[in-house]
Amino acid sequence: MRRVLMKDIYHHPIVQKYVRRSGMAHAIAVGHYVFDLALEYNVNPDWAVKAGFLHDIGHYDWSDHGGWNYQLYRECDIHPIKGAERAHKLLVRLGEDQVAAKEISHAVLLHTDSVLPKGSYELSHLQKVVHLADERDKEPGDGHHYRSISRHWEERLIHELDLKISSSLSDFA
């Protein structure tokens, strides 16, 4: 049984503020990509979609004189850390299962290596599918953060995710 639906997450004011700022179209696209990857990797699709959708909730605007400052971003960005915190707090407040909230937040934290020290580490399957889905939707010049779609289309795609997740959970377990 799902405690929190994607529509509940999507409509929350924190999501509308921070996910919209980092790219709602990108977040929804990653949610759709990660759903398919979750089935392929035998990962809970509900957790994967939530993590994929929320993966950039911690982003800061690294624009500098009208363009994205990649050097500053690479040197100073902590969006996965801030995002993991925001995602966890949001999910708990919405009534998400505590274990699910923690695992989803870990996947948000580890969706990119931008905050990790150099070296090797092994991602869980959940963390890996979120990373792969994010990579699949990237565009040159970080254009994926600036892509937009209508709110009506956003809501339709979120509804599709809820339907796909609900129908797949009976097979997942």
Backbone as CSV, one residue per row, in Angstrom:
resi,resn,N_x,N_y,N_z,CA_x,CA_y,CA_z,C_x,C_y,C_z
1,MET,0.842,-1.188,0.000,0.000,0.000,0.000,0.881,1.244,0.000
2,ARG,0.627,2.120,-0.925,1.374,3.374,-1.010,0.792,4.401,-0.050
3,ARG,1.641,4.997,0.743,1.183,6.027,1.678,1.109,7.395,1.016
4,VAL,2.045,7.668,0.121,2.138,8.980,-0.511,2.170,8.789,-2.023
5,LEU,1.286,9.476,-2.697,1.219,9.402,-4.158,2.092,10.490,-4.776
6,MET,2.446,10.307,-6.018,3.221,11.316,-6.728,2.453,12.631,-6.826
7,LYS,1.139,12.561,-6.977,0.368,13.808,-7.062,0.463,14.595,-5.762
8,ASP,0.554,13.895,-4.623,0.712,14.574,-3.334,2.062,15.299,-3.272
9,ILE,3.078,14.630,-3.754,4.418,15.224,-3.778,4.445,16.401,-4.740
10,TYR,3.953,16.192,-5.955,3.971,17.225,-6.992,3.292,18.513,-6.521
11,HIS,2.155,18.404,-5.875,1.384,19.588,-5.484,1.908,20.287,-4.228
12,HIS,2.831,19.685,-3.505,3.325,20.290,-2.275,4.081,21.591,-2.602
13,PRO,3.869,22.660,-1.814,4.524,23.945,-2.081,6.058,23.879,-2.118
14,ILE,6.662,23.028,-1.314,8.127,22.887,-1.327,8.592,22.351,-2.677
15,VAL,7.876,21.389,-3.212,8.205,20.832,-4.523,7.985,21.876,-5.605
16,GLN,6.880,22.585,-5.508,6.604,23.607,-6.515,7.689,24.692,-6.505
17,LYS,8.230,24.987,-5.361,9.293,25.991,-5.282,10.630,25.450,-5.784
18,TYR,11.089,24.350,-5.209,12.451,23.903,-5.469,12.596,23.005,-6.694
19,VAL,11.664,22.108,-6.919,11.771,21.267,-8.115,11.496,22.113,-9.353
20,ARG,10.528,23.011,-9.263,10.247,23.892,-10.401,11.489,24.726,-10.728
21,ARG,12.193,25.212,-9.709,13.396,26.024,-9.924,14.492,25.225,-10.631
22,SER,14.587,23.942,-10.330,15.651,23.127,-10.936,15.208,22.443,-12.227
23,GLY,13.911,22.531,-12.546,13.426,21.974,-13.808,12.373,20.899,-13.616
24,MET,11.112,21.305,-13.604,10.016,20.349,-13.407,9.940,19.334,-14.553
25,ALA,10.128,19.799,-15.780,10.067,18.876,-16.925,11.157,17.805,-16.797
26,HIS,12.336,18.210,-16.363,13.441,17.261,-16.158,13.092,16.260,-15.052
27,ALA,12.561,16.758,-13.946,12.215,15.880,-12.824,11.186,14.833,-13.237
28,ILE,10.188,15.261,-13.990,9.142,14.324,-14.440,9.718,13.330,-15.439
29,ALA,10.564,13.807,-16.350,11.182,12.893,-17.319,12.035,11.846,-16.606
30,VAL,12.819,12.266,-15.610,13.637,11.318,-14.845,12.725,10.325,-14.132
31,GLY,11.600,10.796,-13.611,10.634,9.891,-12.984,10.155,8.806,-13.934
32,HIS,9.898,9.175,-15.175,9.445,8.185,-16.164,10.584,7.243,-16.558
33,TYR,11.777,7.768,-16.770,12.918,6.908,-17.105,13.223,5.926,-15.970
34,VAL,13.191,6.425,-14.742,13.572,5.581,-13.615,12.534,4.486,-13.364
35,PHE,11.288,4.732,-13.720,10.274,3.686,-13.570,10.677,2.448,-14.373
36,ASP,11.030,2.651,-15.640,11.427,1.518,-16.490,12.699,0.847,-15.971
37,LEU,13.654,1.656,-15.533,14.896,1.096,-14.987,14.640,0.320,-13.700
38,ALA,13.710,0.790,-12.889,13.387,0.096,-11.639,12.872,-1.315,-11.931
39,LEU,12.032,-1.440,-12.934,11.528,-2.777,-13.292,12.664,-3.661,-13.795
40,GLU,13.554,-3.079,-14.577,14.688,-3.821,-15.124,15.640,-4.294,-14.020
41,TYR,15.855,-3.472,-13.000,16.788,-3.784,-11.916,16.108,-4.391,-10.690
42,ASN,14.815,-4.679,-10.797,14.040,-5.239,-9.688,14.104,-4.355,-8.430
43,VAL,13.853,-3.077,-8.646,13.843,-2.073,-7.586,12.405,-1.633,-7.370
44,ASN,12.053,-1.303,-6.149,10.710,-0.817,-5.856,10.435,0.419,-6.716
45,PRO,9.481,0.341,-7.651,9.244,1.467,-8.559,8.703,2.705,-7.856
46,ASP,7.982,2.529,-6.767,7.475,3.672,-6.021,8.633,4.481,-5.446
47,TRP,9.563,3.807,-4.803,10.724,4.487,-4.223,11.580,5.113,-5.324
48,ALA,11.779,4.379,-6.409,12.629,4.866,-7.498,12.048,6.124,-8.140
49,VAL,10.757,6.122,-8.416,10.140,7.284,-9.054,10.201,8.497,-8.121
50,LYS,9.923,8.282,-6.858,9.993,9.404,-5.903,11.411,9.963,-5.845
51,ALA,12.407,9.107,-5.777,13.798,9.567,-5.741,14.178,10.250,-7.052
52,GLY,13.777,9.672,-8.165,14.082,10.278,-9.458,13.438,11.647,-9.617
53,PHE,12.205,11.750,-9.218,11.491,13.019,-9.316,12.114,14.082,-8.401
54,LEU,12.548,13.687,-7.224,13.074,14.637,-6.241,14.595,14.833,-6.312
55,HIS,15.264,14.176,-7.244,16.734,14.148,-7.207,17.399,15.528,-7.248
56,ASP,16.775,16.533,-7.839,17.382,17.867,-7.921,16.698,18.895,-7.030
57,ILE,15.947,18.451,-6.039,15.219,19.372,-5.164,16.164,20.273,-4.357
58,GLY,17.428,19.943,-4.286,18.388,20.743,-3.535,19.199,21.705,-4.375
59,HIS,18.883,21.833,-5.654,19.688,22.676,-6.545,19.689,24.144,-6.171
60,TYR,20.823,24.748,-6.405,21.025,26.184,-6.300,21.253,26.681,-7.720
61,ASP,20.957,27.921,-7.991,21.166,28.493,-9.325,22.628,28.915,-9.471
62,TRP,23.380,28.221,-10.313,24.793,28.528,-10.525,25.014,29.370,-11.776
63,SER,24.045,30.208,-12.105,24.202,31.105,-13.247,25.183,32.212,-12.908
64,ASP,25.946,32.612,-13.895,26.924,33.670,-13.725,26.951,34.487,-15.011
65,HIS,26.484,35.699,-14.953,26.439,36.585,-16.119,25.653,35.960,-17.270
66,GLY,24.516,35.365,-16.945,23.621,34.830,-17.965,23.882,33.409,-18.395
67,GLY,24.932,32.767,-17.891,25.221,31.385,-18.272,25.565,30.549,-17.058
68,TRP,25.518,29.266,-17.229,25.813,28.333,-16.146,27.315,28.316,-15.911
69,ASN,27.740,28.521,-14.685,29.150,28.532,-14.336,29.547,27.120,-13.886
70,TYR,30.035,26.307,-14.830,30.362,24.908,-14.542,31.471,24.772,-13.517
71,GLN,32.470,25.638,-13.568,33.580,25.534,-12.622,33.098,25.798,-11.200
72,LEU,32.321,26.850,-11.024,31.789,27.166,-9.704,30.862,26.056,-9.217
73,TYR,30.030,25.560,-10.119,29.130,24.450,-9.791,29.931,23.237,-9.311
74,ARG,30.934,22.854,-10.061,31.737,21.665,-9.739,32.488,21.838,-8.418
75,GLU,32.958,23.047,-8.159,33.755,23.299,-6.960,32.904,23.492,-5.699
76,CYS,31.694,24.041,-5.849,30.942,24.484,-4.671,29.577,23.823,-4.482
77,ASP,29.109,23.066,-5.445,27.754,22.523,-5.375,27.593,21.459,-4.295
78,ILE,26.501,21.551,-3.562,26.136,20.507,-2.596,24.668,20.120,-2.768
79,HIS,24.130,20.289,-3.995,22.693,20.043,-4.172,22.250,18.642,-3.775
80,PRO,23.059,17.606,-3.928,22.592,16.294,-3.471,22.428,16.219,-1.950
81,ILE,23.287,16.919,-1.224,23.179,16.922,0.239,21.921,17.670,0.662
82,LYS,21.765,18.873,0.149,20.591,19.679,0.469,19.327,18.973,-0.030
83,GLY,19.406,18.364,-1.189,18.251,17.664,-1.747,17.833,16.468,-0.917
84,ALA,18.801,15.712,-0.429,18.478,14.558,0.414,17.760,15.010,1.676
85,GLU,18.232,16.108,2.259,17.588,16.640,3.456,16.161,17.103,3.143
86,ARG,16.006,17.874,2.077,14.670,18.367,1.717,13.725,17.216,1.379
87,ALA,14.208,16.248,0.625,13.371,15.114,0.239,12.908,14.349,1.470
88,HIS,13.826,14.092,2.389,13.480,13.343,3.597,12.435,14.083,4.416
89,LYS,12.667,15.348,4.650,11.738,16.154,5.445,10.359,16.201,4.785
90,LEU,10.329,16.404,3.488,9.074,16.449,2.737,8.323,15.125,2.841
91,LEU,9.011,14.025,2.584,8.366,12.710,2.595,7.828,12.358,3.977
92,VAL,8.609,12.647,5.015,8.153,12.363,6.373,6.909,13.196,6.693
93,ARG,6.945,14.467,6.335,5.786,15.337,6.593,4.536,14.876,5.845
94,LEU,4.737,14.311,4.669,3.595,13.812,3.894,3.087,12.468,4.407
95,GLY,3.819,11.839,5.320,3.382,10.569,5.900,3.999,9.335,5.278
96,GLU,5.086,9.515,4.537,5.768,8.376,3.914,6.333,7.447,4.987
97,ASP,6.395,6.184,4.683,7.033,5.195,5.534,8.467,5.653,5.832
98,GLN,8.894,5.540,7.077,10.204,6.036,7.497,11.367,5.361,6.755
99,VAL,11.277,4.062,6.566,12.340,3.351,5.848,12.377,3.811,4.394
100,ALA,11.212,3.934,3.783,11.147,4.413,2.400,11.738,5.812,2.291
101,ALA,11.374,6.698,3.206,11.880,8.074,3.171,13.405,8.095,3.251
102,LYS,13.970,7.240,4.088,15.428,7.190,4.227,16.088,6.680,2.946
103,GLU,15.559,5.597,2.386,16.158,5.029,1.174,16.023,5.967,-0.023
104,ILE,14.885,6.619,-0.141,14.674,7.593,-1.216,15.661,8.740,-1.066
105,SER,15.839,9.206,0.157,16.772,10.308,0.414,18.209,9.911,0.116
106,HIS,18.580,8.686,0.433,19.928,8.207,0.087,20.124,8.197,-1.425
107,ALA,19.096,7.818,-2.161,19.198,7.809,-3.628,19.335,9.230,-4.168
108,VAL,18.646,10.182,-3.547,18.807,11.592,-3.937,20.245,12.032,-3.654
109,LEU,20.750,11.677,-2.498,22.115,12.046,-2.115,23.147,11.502,-3.100
110,LEU,22.960,10.289,-3.566,23.978,9.613,-4.379,23.669,9.585,-5.872
111,HIS,22.745,10.426,-6.338,22.409,10.405,-7.765,23.519,10.969,-8.644
112,THR,24.461,11.670,-8.053,25.593,12.221,-8.782,26.817,12.163,-7.890
113,ASP,27.979,12.210,-8.512,29.205,12.152,-7.719,29.754,13.539,-7.391
114,SER,28.978,14.582,-7.622,29.496,15.944,-7.457,29.885,16.285,-6.021
115,VAL,29.348,15.593,-5.041,29.687,15.901,-3.648,30.498,14.793,-2.982
116,LEU,30.782,13.764,-3.715,31.485,12.630,-3.122,32.994,12.789,-3.253
117,PRO,33.728,12.316,-2.263,35.187,12.362,-2.382,35.642,11.415,-3.491
118,LYS,36.790,11.681,-4.037,37.345,10.816,-5.089,37.536,9.406,-4.531
119,GLY,37.350,8.432,-5.376,37.518,7.050,-4.955,36.353,6.215,-5.441
120,SER,36.350,4.980,-5.057,35.295,4.089,-5.525,34.296,3.818,-4.412
121,TYR,33.088,3.613,-4.811,32.009,3.273,-3.900,30.981,2.499,-4.715
122,GLU,30.200,1.713,-4.037,29.217,0.903,-4.728,27.812,1.405,-4.396
123,LEU,27.067,1.691,-5.452,25.696,2.160,-5.290,24.748,0.986,-5.144
124,SER,23.695,1.178,-4.364,22.618,0.183,-4.329,21.897,0.238,-5.679
125,HIS,21.060,-0.730,-5.948,20.312,-0.722,-7.211,19.402,0.497,-7.296
126,LEU,18.781,0.881,-6.202,17.932,2.070,-6.199,18.751,3.309,-6.551
127,GLN,19.882,3.477,-5.916,20.735,4.633,-6.185,21.227,4.623,-7.633
128,LYS,21.539,3.437,-8.130,22.045,3.311,-9.491,20.987,3.691,-10.526
129,VAL,19.741,3.244,-10.346,18.722,3.558,-11.351,18.397,5.045,-11.371
130,VAL,18.462,5.706,-10.222,18.230,7.159,-10.191,19.354,7.868,-10.942
131,HIS,20.584,7.451,-10.699,21.726,8.028,-11.412,21.595,7.818,-12.923
132,LEU,21.267,6.607,-13.329,21.146,6.303,-14.756,20.020,7.090,-15.418
133,ALA,18.891,7.225,-14.733,17.766,7.988,-15.284,18.117,9.460,-15.443
134,ASP,18.814,10.014,-14.459,19.247,11.407,-14.544,20.185,11.591,-15.731
135,GLU,21.142,10.704,-15.881,22.082,10.780,-17.007,21.358,10.672,-18.344
136,ARG,20.341,9.847,-18.415,19.595,9.629,-19.654,18.888,10.907,-20.120
137,ASP,18.501,11.762,-19.173,17.743,12.966,-19.547,18.611,14.216,-19.687
138,LYS,19.897,14.126,-19.453,20.755,15.313,-19.509,20.887,15.838,-20.935
139,GLU,21.034,17.154,-21.011,21.239,17.844,-22.288,22.494,18.694,-22.190
140,PRO,23.138,18.973,-23.312,24.329,19.831,-23.290,24.016,21.194,-22.676
141,GLY,24.981,21.734,-21.949,24.800,23.038,-21.332,23.754,23.048,-20.237
142,ASP,23.474,21.894,-19.688,22.448,21.739,-18.650,21.079,22.231,-19.103
143,GLY,20.811,22.114,-20.395,19.522,22.534,-20.947,18.344,21.811,-20.326
144,HIS,18.568,20.625,-19.812,17.473,19.866,-19.186,16.885,20.597,-17.985
145,HIS,17.650,21.472,-17.351,17.142,22.237,-16.215,16.252,23.401,-16.658
146,TYR,16.327,23.757,-17.927,15.589,24.918,-18.423,14.422,24.539,-19.326
147,ARG,14.277,23.261,-19.617,13.176,22.783,-20.457,11.872,22.960,-19.694
148,SER,10.801,23.295,-20.387,9.522,23.446,-19.683,8.386,22.828,-20.490
149,ILE,7.339,22.468,-19.770,6.097,21.980,-20.356,4.957,22.654,-19.594
150,SER,3.770,22.578,-20.125,2.634,23.228,-19.458,2.294,22.507,-18.154
151,ARG,1.682,23.239,-17.245,1.263,22.620,-15.971,0.249,21.515,-16.212
152,HIS,-0.601,21.705,-17.187,-1.572,20.659,-17.514,-0.842,19.368,-17.920
153,TRP,0.180,19.502,-18.753,0.944,18.331,-19.193,1.719,17.734,-18.021
154,GLU,2.271,18.573,-17.136,2.954,18.074,-15.943,2.014,17.198,-15.118
155,GLU,0.823,17.711,-14.847,-0.141,16.966,-14.031,-0.547,15.661,-14.704
156,ARG,-0.682,15.687,-16.004,-1.034,14.466,-16.742,0.083,13.413,-16.615
157,LEU,1.329,13.852,-16.757,2.460,12.926,-16.658,2.644,12.397,-15.233
158,ILE,2.367,13.232,-14.240,2.424,12.785,-12.837,1.336,11.733,-12.597
159,HIS,0.140,11.985,-13.124,-0.966,11.017,-12.995,-0.581,9.684,-13.650
160,GLU,0.042,9.743,-14.821,0.500,8.518,-15.491,1.491,7.756,-14.613
161,LEU,2.395,8.488,-13.958,3.343,7.820,-13.061,2.620,7.114,-11.922
162,ASP,1.650,7.789,-11.316,0.888,7.152,-10.236,0.205,5.880,-10.714
163,LEU,-0.379,5.919,-11.901,-1.047,4.727,-12.438,-0.046,3.602,-12.698
164,LYS,1.084,3.923,-13.304,2.106,2.917,-13.605,2.650,2.290,-12.313
165,ILE,2.909,3.129,-11.322,3.442,2.616,-10.059,2.432,1.694,-9.408
166,SER,1.185,2.141,-9.308,0.146,1.325,-8.655,-0.027,-0.017,-9.341
167,SER,-0.022,-0.021,-10.646,-0.221,-1.301,-11.358,1.005,-2.207,-11.241
168,SER,2.194,-1.631,-11.089,3.390,-2.464,-11.029,3.649,-3.025,-9.625
169,LEU,3.138,-2.369,-8.600,3.438,-2.824,-7.249,2.845,-4.189,-6.924
170,SER,1.782,-4.527,-7.580,1.203,-5.864,-7.340,2.143,-6.961,-7.849
171,ASP,2.950,-6.606,-8.869,3.910,-7.568,-9.418,5.245,-7.529,-8.670
172,PHE,5.489,-6.410,-7.992,6.791,-6.209,-7.355,6.856,-6.906,-6.009
173,ALA,6.997,-7.289,-5.195,6.960,-7.800,-3.839,7.500,-9.149,-3.706
